[in-house]
Amino acid sequence: MSPPAAGGLAGARGEGGGAGVGRVFVGAGCNRVVNNVSWGACGLVAFGAQNAVALFSPLRGEIVTTLPGHKATVNCTLWLPTKKDVLQIRSRERHYLLSGSSDGIIMAWKIDSGKGEWTHALQLPVMHKKGVTCLAGRMVSDTVSIFASTSSDGTVVIWKMEDEPTSVGSCEVSCLHSISVGPKPMVSLSLAVLPGQGGHLILAMGGLDHKVHIYCGDQSGKFIKACELKGHSDWIRSLDFSLPVMMGSEEHSLFLVSSSQDRTIRIWKMNSDAVSSAHTTSRKEDIGIASYIEGPLFVSGNTHYQVSLESLLVGHEDWVYSVEWQPPTLLTDDEAHQPMSILSASMDKMMMIWKPEKNTGLWINSVTVGELSHSALGFYGGHWQPDGKSILAHGYGGSFHMWRDVGLGSENWQPQIVPSGHFAPVSDLTWSRSGEYLLSVSHDQTTRIFAPWRSQVSPGDVTCWREIARPQIHGHDINCVAFIQGTGNHRFVSGADEKVSRVFEAPLSFLKTLQHATLLKTDNSGDFDDVQVLGANMSALGLSQKPIYTHAGPRETQSSISNDGPDSMETIPDAVPTVFTEPPVEDQLAWNTLWPETHKLYGHGNELFSICCDHEGKIIASSCKAQSAPVAEIWLWEVGTWKAVGRLQSHNLTVTQMEFSRDNAFLLSVSRDRHLSVFSIRKTDDGAEHHLVAKLEAHKRIIWACSWNPFSYEFATGSRDKTVKIWSVQDSSSVKLLVTLPQFHDSVTALAWTGRDRASNAGILAIGMDNGMIELWNISGGRASTDSSGSGSSPLSFACMLRFDPLLCHVSTVHRLRWQKSDSSDEKSALQLASCGADHCVRVFEVRDI
């Protein structure tokens, strides 16, 4: 698969001239559901990221695109052809991806691996009344696939997909049969072609009644219940059929592996048995151990099949959520070879590979890999790479974990780099002072740093965006963040669903890691002499992150870990701050990249909602959720002393966003009360002087966003009433409405204004909406200087410059837009725009003129 390069041009051209936008980076976590991930034969991994289907390339470790369309959380994905369809995969360039969501909708996507293109193929007829929980299928010919879907509404639906390789159009999907399974729904499915039967299919389903139900049918889609397999004592979470296997002189046998919340894995063997009906009757009277192991008989077509319990695998210590046979390989004589190897993934934080021992044939655990982080809560699924050389897990924290066998003579499974991101709505983000990295906060209670990691490999430099640190892991949803400007060490302040803001400072380990990421080596280490903190520890029960000082040394840290004894809730191991010379993996990010908390800012009466810092790094403004004027005060804090130096009263409800003008003379605030306020702010020796310049009812609905023009005292506001208005501060004493942009298609939730040409007061206003769409508007004219004389004014002109392609955009509310700080005055230079939203995604775009 050769998807477009991360910075490939895409997007629409607007009225304001030719401009292009490219995708630079997408960071997103995986939805925390069991059947969410599918590794396709085309080489791409598909997974649900909120309402979008994301595709990532394991070779590059990057998300290559997100597919919009679903209106609810994506629960499950399935590639067709599957990894088992090795005969149909050969030289195939067109693949299909199915996705099911929690509102019962199934969609099909067409992926052209030759051209690296993906398109929405169709939405299937609505057959499920509740969420789709599992998809399973197989190709029965080069153009026909049969697949099944199960839902929490208690139905299993059989579908047929037909694809004509010569046609340019989409595939055709038809519903063949619907099976009602009663009040206890099925949550796992597997479909296979029976050996020795022309086109006969077998469907296994398992769920809440602790039994594996076997159905037999054909390509017409009519499935009839054949038998039940009993043995598990809890919910059945995963099922997978092997390809037919020739064992010794026997006929081809089919194997089914099942896993359960009873922590066990069972392997069932099905082979054709030409027995008489009399023998079948006599067997029913035998209730000994042999009958238990042999299991039931069932008939498909004109052949009897004997089911027996091949093996019971006990090794996991928690629910086993996923089992999968190693994908088959294609032999030279066009036969598929099924390796006898099973991958299991469990909530005990382990993945295991099970194989039969050569001499005895007993199934044993040959490989164990896992997540050692104390904060981890286990795996929801495990998947093989199509060639069997890599294995991938997705976990409770929305994270991926991949290991690759790099051994030559013997197996040696080593961690690999995979994409990462938030697994809940991303509420705010900000660029660092000089724009070399991006800081985002989320309702997943983490703060994450993403940066372009430059690696010197031949030929030339290769840059890939990676998560390089997780400075804050909290116990409350984090709502807002601001980077503290000015000189000195890297610092930021964040506000969560608590009444206190927290200030963090970069430790030495992060500063050195950042050097490796940017390949900017300093001549000496003098820049780091003032930083005495190596990293930070999270206490077992507290919310504060305590510093680890450089003089403590790694030896003391290591000894404290070994003296703590086994991991338990009472004995949290110490972090080991590390300087990373290559991008860190999830285990390292989750524990060893914390920043120490240096200060707490107490004062607000409710949960923090918005925060900002002035452009000199001297004053921080913060607001909290409010339903009355006293609580809706904006607090001003002095950087350094961290004292409250002002309480600004104007609004009656929550202040949703604030921003300082570029020269720090004014503070703009917008609120749920539909008003905007402009305060005059002046820093003094004793703190800060402030007074209210203007307060206006600016919109008819909640105002979500505001942004200043970098070149003048003009600013924009965006509201739920689907309008953006541009205002100007007149003579430092009043605010005047300059223009209202044409009404947008949805609520405006995010704004960001960047300057392009100071002489003509030209800039670009980025506008994000509730539906996830982003538009760029050219704004120019008006007052071109930051003096207060009011001279030099000219009419303000505006034009839509670019509407982003939906494939580039968010699929839910855009929460924040931020332009990267740029010292370049070149009007033709590329700009980077960062965005975050309710779809769990952090995105970086490159905007350039053509």
ZAMARGU-4260 file (C-alpha; in steps of 0.2 Angstrom, whole numbers, plus 5000, padded with zeros to 4 digits):
<rodrens>
0) 5000/5000/5000 | 5007/5017/4996 | 4996/5030/5003 | 4999/5048/4999 | 5013/5057/5008
5) 5009/5065/5024 | 5010/5082/5017 | 5001/5079/5000 | 4991/5093/4994 | 4972/5092/4996
10) 4958/5103/4998 | 4947/5115/4988 | 4951/5131/4980 | 4942/5147/4986 | 4937/5164/4980
15) 4953/5172/4987 | 4965/5164/4975 | 4974/5147/4973 | 4979/5140/4990 | 4982/5122/4995
20) 4982/5113/5012 | 4991/5097/5016 | 4989/5084/5030 | 5005/5085/5041 | 5000/5075/5056
25) 4985/5066/5064 | 4986/5060/5082 | 4972/5050/5088 | 4969/5036/5101 | 4959/5020/5097
30) 4941/5018/5103 | 4940/5007/5119 | 4930/4993/5112 | 4934/4975/5108 | 4932/4972/5089
35) 4938/4990/5085 | 4954/4986/5075 | 4957/4976/5059 | 4974/4973/5050 | 4971/4972/5032
40) 4979/4962/5019 | 4983/4978/5010 | 4995/4982/5024 | 4985/4996/5033 | 4977/4995/5050
45) 4960/5002/5052 | 4952/5007/5069 | 4938/5018/5076 | 4943/5035/5082 | 4927/5042/5090
50) 4915/5043/5074 | 4929/5042/5061 | 4938/5027/5054 | 4956/5030/5055 | 4969/5021/5044
55) 4987/5019/5049 | 5003/5012/5041 | 5013/5001/5052 | 5028/5003/5041 | 5028/5022/5044
60) 5020/5022/5061 | 5008/5036/5056 | 4990/5039/5053 | 4988/5042/5035 | 4969/5047/5034
65) 4953/5047/5044 | 4937/5043/5035 | 4921/5053/5039 | 4903/5047/5038 | 4898/5039/5054
70) 4887/5049/5066 | 4891/5038/5081 | 4906/5029/5089 | 4914/5016/5078 | 4914/4999/5086
75) 4921/4987/5074 | 4930/4986/5057 | 4933/4972/5045 | 4944/4971/5029 | 4938/4962/5014
80) 4947/4952/5007 | 4953/4946/5025 | 4970/4940/5029 | 4964/4922/5027 | 4959/4925/5009
85) 4976/4923/5002 | 4971/4915/4986 | 4960/4931/4982 | 4973/4944/4988 | 4986/4940/4974
90) 4989/4956/4964 | 4973/4963/4970 | 4973/4982/4971 | 4955/4986/4977 | 4951/4982/4995
95) 4935/4985/5005 | 4934/4991/5023 | 4918/4988/5033 | 4914/4998/5049 | 4900/4997/5061
100) 4895/5010/5073 | 4885/5011/5090 | 4869/5018/5081 | 4867/5002/5070 | 4875/5009/5054
105) 4887/4999/5043 | 4897/5008/5030 | 4908/5001/5016 | 4924/5010/5010 | 4934/5007/4994
110) 4953/5007/4996 | 4963/5007/4980 | 4980/5002/4986 | 4988/5005/4969 | 4984/5023/4968
115) 4983/5026/4987 | 4965/5032/4986 | 4951/5029/4998 | 4933/5033/4995 | 4916/5031/5003
120) 4908/5016/4994 | 4890/5015/5002 | 4880/5014/5017 | 4872/4997/5020 | 4853/4996/5023
125) 4849/4998/5041 | 4845/4981/5049 | 4851/4983/5067 | 4841/4993/5079 | 4856/4995/5091
130) 4875/4996/5090 | 4885/4984/5079 | 4897/4975/5089 | 4906/4963/5078 | 4909/4960/5059
135) 4916/4944/5052 | 4917/4938/5034 | 4926/4928/5020 | 4928/4929/5001 | 4920/4914/4993
140) 4926/4919/4975 | 4937/4932/4967 | 4922/4944/4967 | 4910/4938/4980 | 4911/4940/4999
145) 4899/4934/5013 | 4900/4943/5029 | 4890/4943/5045 | 4886/4957/5058 | 4880/4956/5076
150) 4872/4968/5087 | 4866/4971/5104 | 4848/4971/5098 | 4850/4951/5098 | 4851/4949/5079
155) 4865/4942/5067 | 4863/4948/5049 | 4871/4939/5034 | 4877/4950/5020 | 4883/4947/5002
160) 4895/4959/4994 | 4899/4958/4975 | 4913/4968/4967 | 4916/4968/4948 | 4935/4972/4946
165) 4932/4979/4929 | 4919/4991/4934 | 4923/5009/4940 | 4908/5009/4951 | 4906/5004/4969
170) 4902/4987/4975 | 4884/4980/4978 | 4879/4974/4995 | 4863/4964/4999 | 4855/4957/5015
175) 4853/4938/5014 | 4847/4933/5030 | 4843/4939/5048 | 4845/4927/5063 | 4837/4931/5080
180) 4847/4924/5094 | 4836/4929/5109 | 4838/4940/5124 | 4856/4936/5126 | 4865/4944/5111
185) 4880/4938/5102 | 4896/4948/5104 | 4909/4938/5093 | 4908/4930/5076 | 4919/4920/5064
190) 4915/4913/5047 | 4924/4900/5037 | 4922/4888/5021 | 4919/4870/5026 | 4932/4858/5019
195) 4926/4846/5006 | 4910/4855/5003 | 4907/4866/4988 | 4903/4883/4994 | 4896/4877/5011
200) 4899/4889/5025 | 4900/4888/5044 | 4897/4902/5056 | 4902/4902/5074 | 4894/4915/5086
205) 4897/4917/5105 | 4891/4929/5118 | 4882/4931/5134 | 4875/4913/5136 | 4893/4906/5138
210) 4890/4894/5123 | 4897/4893/5105 | 4883/4892/5093 | 4887/4883/5076 | 4877/4887/5061
215) 4879/4880/5044 | 4873/4887/5027 | 4878/4891/5009 | 4880/4906/4998 | 4862/4909/4997
220) 4864/4916/5015 | 4851/4903/5023 | 4860/4897/5039 | 4853/4884/5050 | 4859/4880/5068
225) 4869/4864/5069 | 4875/4862/5087 | 4881/4871/5102 | 4898/4869/5110 | 4898/4870/5129
230) 4913/4872/5141 | 4916/4891/5144 | 4909/4897/5161 | 4908/4916/5156 | 4904/4927/5141
235) 4913/4922/5125 | 4923/4937/5118 | 4932/4931/5103 | 4931/4917/5090 | 4942/4913/5075
240) 4942/4899/5062 | 4958/4892/5055 | 4959/4887/5037 | 4957/4868/5034 | 4973/4859/5040
245) 4979/4842/5034 | 4985/4832/5050 | 4994/4816/5045 | 4983/4804/5036 | 4966/4812/5042
250) 4955/4822/5031 | 4956/4841/5031 | 4951/4847/5049 | 4945/4864/5053 | 4950/4872/5070
255) 4940/4885/5080 | 4948/4894/5094 | 4937/4903/5107 | 4941/4914/5121 | 4931/4920/5136
260) 4930/4930/5152 | 4933/4914/5161 | 4951/4917/5157 | 4953/4902/5146 | 4955/4898/5128
265) 4948/4883/5120 | 4953/4875/5103 | 4939/4865/5095 | 4943/4852/5081 | 4930/4849/5067
270) 4933/4835/5055 | 4922/4825/5043 | 4916/4809/5050 | 4906/4797/5039 | 4896/4789/5053
275) 4879/4781/5053 | 4864/4788/5061 | 4863/4773/5073 | 4881/4777/5080 | 4875/4795/5082
280) 4860/4788/5093 | 4871/4777/5103 | 4883/4791/5107 | 4870/4802/5115 | 4868/4789/5129
285) 4886/4789/5133 | 4890/4803/5145 | 4908/4798/5150 | 4923/4809/5148 | 4926/4803/5130
290) 4909/4811/5125 | 4914/4827/5133 | 4930/4828/5124 | 4922/4822/5107 | 4908/4834/5108
295) 4893/4835/5096 | 4891/4829/5078 | 4883/4840/5065 | 4878/4838/5047 | 4881/4850/5033
300) 4876/4845/5015 | 4879/4827/5014 | 4894/4826/5026 | 4894/4823/5045 | 4906/4833/5055
305) 4913/4828/5072 | 4918/4841/5085 | 4930/4838/5098 | 4940/4848/5111 | 4958/4849/5105
310) 4965/4859/5119 | 4961/4870/5134 | 4974/4884/5136 | 4976/4891/5153 | 4989/4905/5155
315) 4981/4922/5156 | 4976/4929/5173 | 4961/4940/5167 | 4948/4941/5154 | 4954/4935/5137
320) 4947/4947/5124 | 4955/4942/5108 | 4961/4926/5099 | 4967/4925/5081 | 4975/4911/5071
325) 4991/4916/5062 | 4987/4921/5044 | 4990/4908/5031 | 5004/4909/5019 | 5003/4905/5000
330) 5013/4890/4994 | 5020/4889/4977 | 5007/4877/4971 | 4993/4889/4975 | 4989/4881/4991
335) 4986/4890/5007 | 4996/4884/5022 | 4989/4887/5039 | 5002/4889/5053 | 4997/4881/5069
340) 5000/4897/5080 | 4987/4907/5090 | 4989/4925/5096 | 4979/4929/5112 | 4977/4946/5121
345) 4970/4949/5138 | 4966/4962/5151 | 4981/4955/5161 | 4992/4967/5150 | 4999/4952/5141
350) 4998/4945/5123 | 5004/4927/5121 | 5008/4916/5106 | 5002/4898/5108 | 5010/4883/5097
355) 5009/4864/5099 | 5025/4857/5105 | 5034/4847/5091 | 5036/4831/5101 | 5020/4829/5112
360) 5008/4840/5102 | 5003/4849/5118 | 4999/4867/5115 | 5011/4878/5125 | 5014/4897/5127
365) 5029/4900/5116 | 5030/4919/5117 | 5024/4932/5129 | 5024/4951/5127 | 5016/4964/5137
370) 5014/4981/5144 | 5024/4983/5161 | 5017/5001/5165 | 5009/5002/5181 | 4995/5013/5174
375) 4990/5001/5161 | 4974/4992/5162 | 4976/4978/5149 | 4972/4974/5131 | 4956/4974/5121
380) 4963/4965/5106 | 4978/4957/5097 | 4981/4956/5079 | 4994/4948/5067 | 5002/4956/5053
385) 4998/4947/5036 | 5015/4940/5035 | 5015/4935/5054 | 5031/4944/5057 | 5023/4958/5069
390) 5009/4958/5081 | 4998/4973/5087 | 4988/4976/5103 | 4976/4990/5107 | 4973/4994/5125
395) 4962/5001/5138 | 4971/5018/5137 | 4967/5020/5118 | 4985/5015/5114 | 4993/5004/5102
400) 5007/4992/5105 | 5017/4983/5092 | 5031/4970/5093 | 5041/4963/5078 | 5051/4947/5077
405) 5068/4954/5073 | 5077/4938/5078 | 5088/4929/5065 | 5090/4911/5072 | 5078/4912/5086
410) 5062/4923/5090 | 5066/4940/5097 | 5051/4951/5098 | 5055/4970/5100 | 5043/4985/5102
415) 5040/4996/5087 | 5034/5014/5085 | 5015/5016/5082 | 5004/5031/5081 | 4997/5038/5098
420) 4984/5051/5103 | 4970/5055/5115 | 4956/5043/5118 | 4943/5056/5123 | 4938/5074/5117
425) 4953/5085/5115 | 4948/5101/5123 | 4963/5113/5120 | 4980/5114/5112 | 4994/5127/5111
430) 5011/5128/5102 | 5027/5130/5112 | 5035/5147/5112 | 5045/5145/5096 | 5033/5133/5088
435) 5044/5117/5089 | 5031/5106/5097 | 5013/5105/5101 | 5005/5103/5118 | 4987/5096/5119
440) 4975/5092/5134 | 4960/5081/5134 | 4946/5074/5144 | 4956/5058/5144 | 4965/5067/5159
445) 4982/5068/5150 | 4993/5082/5143 | 5003/5076/5128 | 5017/5084/5118 | 5018/5080/5099
450) 5033/5086/5089 | 5041/5082/5072 | 5055/5069/5075 | 5070/5071/5063 | 5080/5056/5060
455) 5096/5056/5050 | 5094/5041/5038 | 5101/5040/5021 | 5096/5048/5010 | 5093/5064/5018
460) 5083/5068/5034 | 5066/5060/5037 | 5053/5069/5048 | 5039/5061/5056 | 5027/5068/5070
465) 5028/5058/5086 | 5021/5059/5104 | 5037/5063/5113 | 5031/5066/5131 | 5016/5065/5142
470) 5019/5079/5154 | 5003/5078/5165 | 4993/5062/5169 | 4979/5068/5180 | 4963/5062/5189
475) 4952/5075/5182 | 4947/5080/5164 | 4958/5093/5158 | 4949/5108/5150 | 4962/5121/5145
480) 4980/5125/5143 | 4992/5140/5140 | 5010/5140/5137 | 5019/5153/5147 | 5028/5165/5135
485) 5044/5175/5138 | 5061/5168/5142 | 5067/5154/5153 | 5063/5136/5154 | 5048/5129/5145
490) 5032/5131/5156 | 5014/5129/5154 | 4998/5130/5165 | 4983/5119/5164 | 4965/5119/5171
495) 4955/5104/5174 | 4938/5099/5182 | 4944/5106/5198 | 4946/5123/5206 | 4965/5125/5205
500) 4976/5129/5190 | 4993/5119/5190 | 5009/5126/5183 | 5022/5114/5176 | 5040/5116/5171
505) 5051/5105/5159 | 5063/5093/5167 | 5081/5090/5160 | 5076/5074/5152 | 5063/5082/5141
510) 5075/5096/5136 | 5088/5084/5130 | 5075/5073/5122 | 5069/5088/5112 | 5087/5091/5106
515) 5087/5074/5099 | 5070/5076/5091 | 5075/5092/5082 | 5093/5088/5079 | 5098/5105/5086
520) 5114/5101/5096 | 5120/5115/5107 | 5139/5119/5109 | 5139/5116/5127 | 5127/5110/5141
525) 5127/5127/5149 | 5109/5130/5144 | 5104/5116/5155 | 5114/5121/5171 | 5099/5130/5179
530) 5088/5115/5177 | 5090/5104/5193 | 5075/5093/5190 | 5077/5077/5180 | 5059/5072/5179
535) 5044/5069/5190 | 5034/5055/5199 | 5016/5053/5201 | 5010/5049/5219 | 4999/5034/5222
540) 4984/5043/5228 | 4988/5061/5225 | 4986/5073/5209 | 5002/5082/5211 | 5018/5077/5201
545) 5033/5077/5212 | 5050/5082/5205 | 5065/5070/5204 | 5081/5080/5206 | 5097/5077/5196
550) 5107/5074/5212 | 5096/5059/5216 | 5104/5050/5202 | 5097/5035/5192 | 5104/5022/5204
555) 5094/5028/5219 | 5078/5028/5208 | 5082/5010/5202 | 5085/5004/5220 | 5069/5012/5226
560) 5060/5002/5212 | 5067/4985/5217 | 5064/4988/5235 | 5046/4992/5233 | 5042/4973/5230
565) 5029/4968/5218 | 5017/4980/5210 | 5002/4984/5219 | 4990/4999/5221 | 5000/5004/5237
570) 5017/5003/5230 | 5018/5013/5214 | 5035/5011/5206 | 5046/5027/5204 | 5047/5035/5187
575) 5064/5033/5178 | 5066/5050/5168 | 5075/5045/5152 | 5083/5055/5138 | 5076/5047/5122
580) 5087/5046/5107 | 5072/5038/5097 | 5053/5041/5099 | 5047/5033/5115 | 5034/5020/5115
585) 5018/5019/5126 | 5026/5011/5141 | 5039/5025/5142 | 5027/5039/5139 | 5014/5033/5152
590) 5027/5034/5166 | 5044/5041/5162 | 5040/5058/5154 | 5030/5068/5167 | 5034/5086/5171
595) 5036/5092/5189 | 5022/5103/5195 | 5029/5119/5202 | 5014/5129/5208 | 4995/5129/5211
600) 4984/5144/5208 | 4969/5144/5220 | 4955/5156/5219 | 4941/5150/5207 | 4925/5143/5215
605) 4921/5131/5201 | 4930/5120/5188 | 4942/5129/5177 | 4936/5132/5159 | 4948/5144/5150
610) 4965/5150/5152 | 4977/5161/5143 | 4994/5170/5145 | 5000/5187/5138 | 5014/5188/5125
615) 5027/5193/5137 | 5024/5179/5149 | 5020/5191/5164 | 5001/5188/5167 | 4990/5173/5166
620) 4971/5175/5165 | 4959/5161/5170 | 4940/5158/5171 | 4929/5144/5177 | 4912/5137/5174
625) 4899/5149/5181 | 4881/5153/5182 | 4882/5169/5191 | 4892/5186/5190 | 4903/5183/5205
630) 4908/5166/5200 | 4911/5172/5182 | 4925/5183/5187 | 4941/5182/5177 | 4957/5181/5188
635) 4973/5188/5184 | 4989/5180/5190 | 5007/5187/5190 | 5020/5175/5183 | 5034/5172/5195
640) 5026/5177/5211 | 5010/5167/5206 | 4999/5179/5216 | 4982/5185/5210 | 4983/5203/5204
645) 4966/5206/5198 | 4948/5200/5197 | 4939/5206/5182 | 4920/5207/5183 | 4909/5209/5168
650) 4901/5192/5163 | 4886/5183/5171 | 4890/5165/5164 | 4905/5155/5160 | 4919/5164/5150
655) 4922/5152/5136 | 4938/5160/5129 | 4950/5174/5132 | 4965/5181/5122 | 4977/5196/5125
660) 4980/5208/5111 | 4997/5206/5103 | 5004/5221/5112 | 4996/5215/5128 | 4986/5231/5130
665) 4969/5223/5130 | 4961/5207/5136 | 4947/5200/5126 | 4934/5188/5133 | 4918/5180/5127
670) 4905/5171/5136 | 4890/5160/5137 | 4880/5175/5141 | 4882/5181/5123 | 4892/5196/5127
675) 4910/5201/5123 | 4921/5211/5135 | 4937/5221/5131 | 4948/5225/5146 | 4962/5237/5147
680) 4977/5229/5155 | 4993/5237/5161 | 5007/5228/5171 | 5013/5238/5186 | 5026/5235/5199
685) 5012/5230/5211 | 5003/5219/5199 | 4992/5225/5186 | 4979/5239/5183 | 4964/5235/5173
690) 4947/5243/5168 | 4933/5238/5157 | 4933/5247/5140 | 4918/5239/5133 | 4904/5226/5135
695) 4893/5222/5121 | 4879/5209/5117 | 4888/5203/5102 | 4878/5187/5096 | 4861/5179/5098
700) 4868/5163/5105 | 4883/5157/5115 | 4900/5164/5109 | 4912/5150/5108 | 4928/5158/5101
705) 4938/5174/5099 | 4954/5179/5091 | 4964/5196/5089 | 4972/5202/5073 | 4991/5201/5076
710) 4993/5218/5067 | 4980/5229/5075 | 4966/5231/5087 | 4954/5221/5077 | 4947/5205/5083
715) 4934/5191/5078 | 4921/5182/5088 | 4912/5166/5083 | 4895/5160/5090 | 4883/5146/5090
720) 4872/5157/5079 | 4883/5152/5064 | 4891/5169/5062 | 4908/5177/5063 | 4909/5195/5067
725) 4924/5207/5066 | 4926/5221/5078 | 4938/5235/5081 | 4943/5244/5097 | 4941/5263/5094
730) 4952/5276/5103 | 4954/5263/5117 | 4937/5268/5123 | 4924/5259/5113 | 4921/5244/5102
735) 4914/5245/5084 | 4907/5231/5073 | 4916/5232/5057 | 4908/5217/5047 | 4898/5201/5049
740) 4904/5187/5038 | 4891/5177/5028 | 4882/5164/5038 | 4891/5147/5040 | 4883/5130/5039
745) 4885/5126/5057 | 4890/5134/5074 | 4907/5142/5074 | 4917/5135/5088 | 4935/5140/5085
750) 4944/5155/5078 | 4963/5158/5074 | 4969/5174/5066 | 4987/5175/5059 | 4995/5190/5050
755) 5003/5189/5032 | 5007/5207/5027 | 5008/5221/5040 | 5007/5235/5027 | 4990/5230/5020
760) 4984/5223/5037 | 4981/5207/5028 | 4979/5190/5037 | 4971/5173/5037 | 4956/5169/5049
765) 4954/5150/5052 | 4936/5146/5057 | 4932/5129/5064 | 4914/5123/5066 | 4903/5111/5076
770) 4902/5098/5061 | 4921/5097/5061 | 4924/5107/5045 | 4937/5121/5044 | 4938/5136/5032
775) 4951/5149/5029 | 4946/5167/5025 | 4957/5181/5019 | 4954/5197/5029 | 4963/5213/5024
780) 4961/5232/5025 | 4954/5241/5040 | 4966/5250/5052 | 4984/5244/5048 | 4993/5250/5064
785) 4992/5247/5082 | 4991/5266/5087 | 4975/5272/5094 | 4973/5288/5084 | 4961/5280/5072
790) 4970/5286/5057 | 4974/5276/5041 | 4958/5267/5041 | 4951/5259/5025 | 4937/5247/5022
795) 4939/5229/5028 | 4938/5216/5014 | 4936/5198/5016 | 4934/5182/5005 | 4934/5164/5008
800) 4951/5157/5003 | 4949/5139/5006 | 4937/5126/5012 | 4946/5110/5019 | 4942/5093/5011
805) 4931/5083/5023 | 4944/5069/5022 | 4956/5081/5031 | 4944/5088/5043 | 4937/5083/5060
810) 4921/5073/5061 | 4915/5081/5077 | 4916/5099/5085 | 4932/5108/5082 | 4937/5114/5099
815) 4953/5125/5096 | 4963/5131/5081 | 4981/5138/5083 | 4993/5145/5070 | 5011/5141/5073
820) 5021/5156/5077 | 5031/5161/5062 | 5045/5175/5062 | 5044/5175/5043 | 5037/5190/5034
825) 5037/5181/5017 | 5019/5181/5011 | 5022/5165/5001 | 5029/5155/5015 | 5020/5139/5021
830) 5010/5141/5037 | 5006/5127/5050 | 4989/5126/5058 | 4985/5115/5072 | 4967/5109/5077
835) 4959/5098/5090 | 4942/5092/5092 | 4929/5081/5100 | 4934/5067/5088 | 4949/5063/5099
840) 4960/5070/5086 | 4975/5082/5085 | 4978/5088/5068 | 4992/5098/5060 | 4990/5106/5042
845) 5001/5115/5031 | 4994/5129/5021 | 5003/5136/5007 | 5000/5147/4992 | 5002/5140/4974
</rodrens>
